[in-house]
Amino acid sequence: MRDISRARFLGMAAAVGGAAVLPAAGRAGAAAGRHGLSYRGVVYEVGEGETPGTAWSPARMRADIRVIAHDLHASAVKVTGDGVERLTSTAEAAAERGLNVWLEPTLADVPQRDILDHLAQTGRFAERLRRQGAGVHFSVGCEFMLFVPGIVPGATVQERVENLLSGNFDPVRTARLLRRFTARAAAVGRSVFHGTMTYAAAEDEDVDWSLFDLVGIDYYAYFHRRSDYVRDLSKYTRFGKPLAITEFGCCTFKGAPEQGGMGWNVVDDTKNPPEIKGDLVRSEHTQAAYLTDVLSAFESMNLYAAMAYTFVTPDAPHRRKRRLDLDMASYSIVKSIKDDPRDPASDWHWEPKESFHALARRYARPVRADLSGGQTAAGAPSVA
C-alpha cells in the first residue's frame, strides 16, 4: 500500500462528515504572548516500503535528517510509522541534529493490545531521549478510528474506510469506542513518558483533549481566503490547549488543494504499471502555494506547531511521462526518481520540489522575540 494512504484515509474520514464531532467546550486556548509558530517542521515516515529498495534505510534516513535540519531549516520533525527500531533510530538521529522530535508510533491492523505494547515501547524510548536532554514531544498515535481494529467494523483499514463511506457503522457506538481506546492509549503514554504528549486526530474525530497537553489535528482543508482557515481552525482552539497541526499538505497537480486528503485518488492501480487518471496537469507551484498559504494562517494564529506532510514518498516516483508520474499523487515535498526509470528494481534518489524551497525560505526566518516574556528565538513556551 503506497505511503500516501495515510492522507487518503484522512480524507475519507473527513468525507464521512462529522459522525463523531466533539462539542465545542472549554476556555479559550489562546497563544497569548507568542508570535508565530513555536515549531516548524515536516513529517518523516519510517514504513517498510513496497519493495526492499524503497524500504526505510538507516543511511538514507540519516542523510534525509541532515537535509531537514540544515537545508529545510526545520526546527522539528514528526517521526511516524511502525517498527520500534525504525522509529527510535530515526528519532535519535533527529535529536542529534538538534531537531525537536515529535515521535508518533502508528501500528495498524493488529490487536489493540499489540498497538498499546508498541506504543509503550516507543514511549519508553521517547522518555529516555527526553531525560538525556533532547527536545521531545510524544504522540500516542493518529486517527485511531481508521487504524485501530474494533472501533469501526472491518478487519483492515481499507474495510473500515469502506464501512465508514457506506454508512455501515453506528456513530454513537463508534464515538464511545474511540474515546475508550484513546483513554487507554493516553494512560499507557502517561505511564512511560513524562513530557509533552498529544494525539494526531482526524478533523472530525471525537477526542477528550483533557487527556493531552496539546490538541493535535491532521489538517487538509482548503479555503480561498486565509480568514476562512482562521475561522475553521478556531473550533480547535476552544479546549484550553495549544493547537498543533500534526499534518498539513496537498498533492502536486493543479486543483490538488481542493481535493485535500483525497488527492491520492488520481491513480488507476488496476493498470500495470499504475497510471494517472484523466488529464491532470503537474504543478509543483500549486503545491508550494498551498503550503505557504495555509502556513501563513497557522502563523497568524500563533499556533504551537505545524508539520508539513510529508518529506518523501519513495513508492510514488516522478516520471517525465505524465500518465506515469505517480509523484503527482504524492504529498511529499521532494520527488523520488528512479535512476533507471525502465527498471522497477533500479535504485533511486530524490530532488527537491518547489514546495521544499518555499518551506525552506519560510522556515529560515528567525522566530520573532516576544518582549513580554513568551516565545523567543531560542525556544518555545511551556505547555505545563
C-alpha positions, 0 to 999 in steps of 0.5 A: 500500500503506497505511503500516501494512504495515510492522507487518503484515509484522512480524507475519507474520514473527513468525507464521512462528515462529522459522525463523531464531532466533539462539542465545542467546550472549554476556555479559550486556548489562546497563544497569548504572548507568542508570535508565530509558530513555536515549531516548524517542521515536516513529517518523516515516515519510517514504513517498510516500503513496497519493495526492499529498495524503497524500504526505510534505510538507516543511511538514507534516513540519516542523510534525509535528517541532515537535509531537514535540519540544515537545508529545510531549516526545520526546527522539528520533525514528526517521526511516524510509522511502525517498527520500534527500531525504525522509529527510535533510530530515526528519532535519535538521529533527529535529536542529534541534529538538534531537531525537536522530535515529535515521535508518533508510533502508528501500528495498524491492523493488529490487536489493540493490545499489540498497538498499546505494547508498541506504543509503550515501547516507543514511549519508553524510548521517547522518555529516555531521549527526553531525560538525556536532554533532547527536545521531545514531544510524544504522540500516542498515535493518529486517527485511531478510528481508521487504524485501530481494529474494533472501533469501526467494523472491518478487519483492515483499514481499507474495510473500515474506510469502506464501512465508514463511506457506506454508512455501515457503522453506528456513530454513537457506538463508534464515538464511545469506542474511540474515546475508550481506546484513546483513554487507554492509549493516553494512560499507557503514554502517561505511564512511560513518558513524562513530557509533552504528549498529544494525539494526531486526530482526524478533523472530525474525530471525537477526542477528550483533549483533557487527556493531552497537553496539546490538541493535535489535528491532521489538517487538509482543508482548503479555503480561498481566503486565509480568514476562512482557515482562521475561522475553521481552525478556531473550533480547535482552539476552544479546549484550553490547549495549544493547537498543533497541526500534526499534518498539513499538505496537498498533492502536486497537480493543479486543483490538488488543494481542493481535493485535500486528503483525497488527492491520492485518488488520481491513480488507476492501480488496476493498470500495470504499471499504475497510471494517472487518471484523466488529464491532470496537469503537474504543478509543483507551484500549486503545491508550494502555494498551498503550503505557504498559504495555509502556513501563513494562517497557522502563523497568524494564529500563533499556533504551537506547531505545524508539520508539513506532510510529508518529506518523501514518498519513495513508492510514488516516483516522478516520471517525465511521462505524465500518465506515469508520474505517480509523484503527482499523487504524492504529498511529499515535498521532494520527488523520488526518481528512479535512476533507471526509470525502465527498471522497477528494481533500479535504485533511486534518489530524490530532488527537491520540489518547489514546495521544499524551497518555499518551506525552506525560505519560510522556515529560515526566518528567525522566530520573532522575540516576544518582549513580554516574556513568551516565545523567543528565538531560542525556544518555545513556551511551556505547555505545563 
